[in-house]
């Protein structure tokens, strides 16, 4: 066989949550094809560090990636969002990706090879920093919670919680829990809780962030990153607010999924080039959540301290 065909480079683009979700399928592909050299090209190469089945990981920001790497390998890129089983909500993102990469639809858990030292560092951080059980709270998706002249910009993807609900959740739980907001540097910090950022204002390194999830009591999120990490680490105390997407595509049954059924306009990203109709339909979807939803969330979270 041609040597370049034996060497595969798999491109996985998209957001952090999507890439985390697919780590298990890619690892399984490498395990089932030991005669192949499997390499990864992604915005998040650190997710594949220490993976014994992956040869090398490359950042998609590599300035000469084609000349230095791709041209000598067989390039694989799978666009699962355009698959019928995905956009018709028949299968989970993991099942669709495994069908396209492995030839068979299987549910394979995310898999990231954390070092013992990374887990120990996270444990020591928790023991030093927090006095109460910890809840990780991610009220804003990657496109939400951003400021323009000190005003919050609406999340055009219809994922982020309204700020007033985020504050109510924190106010209701902070006596029993240490609440930690998961956010990027350009998202609004909720003043009454700490944010999981480095002291210089930059994002916490991804592997350190993932390891830290191991020691939380519960997770409240509207973004897929946190729920895929929860699945990776077998965390079941998870509440997910769903806006303009379905848990059947991205979520997990063992989590508490709050779903606004038939309230939003479903149109998967990348299926067509014009998303303006989707954005217009979904820009106010999270306003459909109300005090009844929030009170139910608070009731669920308060039980975590009894079963943790």
N, C-alpha and C positions, 0 to 999 in steps of 0.2 A: 504493500500500500504506500502511496505517496506520503512522505513524511509530513507535509503540510496538512494533509487530511487527518493524520493521526493526532495533530495538535489542534485542539478546539479552543476558541475564545468565545465565551458566552457574554453577550451584552445584556445587562439588566438596568434599564433606566427607570425613571419615575421617582416618586417620593420615598422617604425612608421606610414608611410602613409597608409599602408594596415590596420593596427589596427584602425586608426582614421576613415577610410572609413566604417568599420563594426560596429562602436559603435551604430548607429541607429538601425540596424537590431537586435542586441543583446538586446537593451533596449526594442524593440517591442516584442521580444520573452518573456521577463520577464513580460511585461504588459499583454500579452495574456494568460499567465499561472500563475495567482496569487497564485495558490495552491502550486507552486514549490518555493524552495529556490534556487536562482540563484547566483552562485559565479563565479569569473573570475580568470583565470591563464594566465598571459601574461608578456612579457618583459616590458610593459608600464602600470602597474596597476593604475597609477595616472590619466589616461584617464577616469577611471570609479569612481574616488572619487566624492562624493556628489551626486551620482546617486541614487535616492530614490528606484529604482527597483532592485538594486544589493545588495546582502547581504554583501559579502566581496570580496576584490580584493587581489590576491596573486601574488608576483613576481615569474617568472619561475626560478629565482636564489635562491629561498628558499632552504636551504641545505637539509631539510628533508621533502620535499613537499609531497612525496607519503605517508610516514609513518604518518605524522602529519595531512594531509588533504585529499589527493585523495582517499585513500583506504576506506574512510567512505562516499564517494559520488559516484554518477553516472557521469562518465567522458565522455565529449563530445569534439571531435576534428574533424573539417571538413576541408578536403583538397580540396578547390575549384579550385585550379589550374589544377587539373586532371579531371575536369568536362568538358564534350563535349561542352556545351554551352559557356564555358569560352575559351577553347583553340581553338575553331573554330570561335571566335570573334562574336558570336551571341548575347551575353548578357554582360552587365557591371558586374564588380566584386560584386557590391552590390546586383544586381538582382540574380546572381548565388548563393551567400551566403544565401539570403533570401529563395530561392527555396530549398536549402539543410537543412536549419534550421527551416524555418516556413512552408515548404511544398508547397509554392506558390511563384512564381517569382514576386517580387515587388521592386520598387525603393523607398528606405527609406533613407532620408538624414542622414548624420552623426549627432550624438547628444552627446554633452559633456556638463555637468552641471557646468558652471563656476560660481563662487561666485561673488556677486556684488563687494566685496572688491578686488578680483583679477582684475576685469575690471577697477575699479577705480585706482588701482596701475599702471596699464598699461597706462591709460590716463594721469596720473600725470607724468609718465616717458617721454611720448611723448611731453607734454607741456614744460617740463624742458629741454629736450635734442635737439629737432629739431626746426628749424626756417622755413623750407619750407615743402611742401607736401612730404610725404615719400613713396619711392618705396622699397619694400623688393625684393632683387635680390638673387636667388639661382642658380648660374651657374653650380654647380657641384652636381652630384648625390652622394649617400653615399659612392660609391666606386671610385669616381673621385676626382680630385684636390689634390691628396696626393703627398708628396714630397719624393724623394730618392736622397740623396746627392744634394739637392737643385734643382733637376730637377723634373718636373711633371711626374707622372706615368700615362700612358694612362688608361682610364676608360674601363675595359674589358666588361662592360655591354652596352657600347655604348649609354650612357645617357648624359654625361657632355659636355658642350660647350667648344670649344677651347678657350684658354686663351686670344688670340688676339681679339676674338669677344667679350668676356666679357669686356675687356678694352675699346673697341670701344663703346659699349652700355653705359658704365658709362661716358665716356668722352662726349658723345652726350647728355646726360640727366642731368648731375650734376649741370648745371646752374639753372635749373628750379626745381629740386628735390633734396632732401637729399636721397642718395642711401645707403642702408644698406645691406651688404652682410650677408646672412644666411649661416653659415658653422659650421662644427664641429672643435674641436681644432686641429685635425691632417690634416686639409685641408689648402691649401695655402690661405693666406689673400691677397686680392687685395689692394695695398697700398693706393690708392686714396680715399677709402671709409672706413667707420667704419664697424666693424663686430659685430654681435649680440652675444656677449659672455660676461660672467661675468669677472670681473677684474682679477680673479685668473686664467683665461685661461680655465676654465671648461665651459661645455655647459650650456646655460640658462635653468632653470627648465622648463619642457615641458608645464605645465599649464600657466606659465608666458609668455612663447613664444606664445602660442595659443591666449591668451587674447590680446597680443600686436598687433596681426594681425587685430584686430577690428578697429584700428586707422590708418592703412596705406591707401594711395590713390590708390596704384596699386601693383601688384605682377608680377615678371618675374621669371620663374622657369623652370627647366628641371627635377624636382624631384616631386614625387607624394605627399610627405608630405605637401608642400605648397598649392597645388591645392585642396587637401581634406580639409585643414583648411579653404581655401577660400570658399568652398561649405558650410561648417559648419556655417560660419559667413555671408553667402549670399553676398560675395564680387564678383563683376562681372568684375572689371578691372584687368583681369588676362591674361597673355601671357604664353603659355606653348610650349617649344621646345620638340618635340617627337623624340626619337631616336629608340631604339630597343623594342618598345611596341606601342600599339594602343590606341588612345583616346576612342575608342569604348569599351575597356576593363576597363580603369582606369579614363578617363577624363569626361568632362562635356561640353555640347553643347554651353552653354552661355559664355564659355571662348574663347579666341583667340588661336586656336590650330594650330601650325605650324607643318605640317606632311610631312615627306619624304616618300610618298607612293611608294611601290614596291622597296624601296631602301635597305631594311634590311631583314635579315633572321629571321623569326618569329619562336621561339620555347620557349614556356613558361617554366619558372623555375620549377623544381621539377617533371616535367612530365617524364623525364628520368634522370638517375644518372650521365650521361656523358654530360657535357655542353661545351666541348671543341670546337665542331663544331660551336655552337652558338657564342661562344666568338671569334673564328677566323673570322667568317663572319661579326661580328658587331663591331669589335674593332676600325674601322676607320669611322663608319657611320656618326658621327657628323661633320666630315670634309666635308660632302656633303652640309652643310649649307654654304652660301656665302654672299657676301656684299649685294646682293639684298634682301635676307631674313632679314638681320640685319637692313637695311634701312627701310624696311616695319615695323619691330618691333618698331623702334625709332619713326616713324611717328604715329603709333598707341598709343604709350605711351605718346607722347606729347599732345594728345587730352584729356588725363585724367585730366589735370589741368583745362580744360574748363568745364568738366561735373561732377567733384567730388562734 
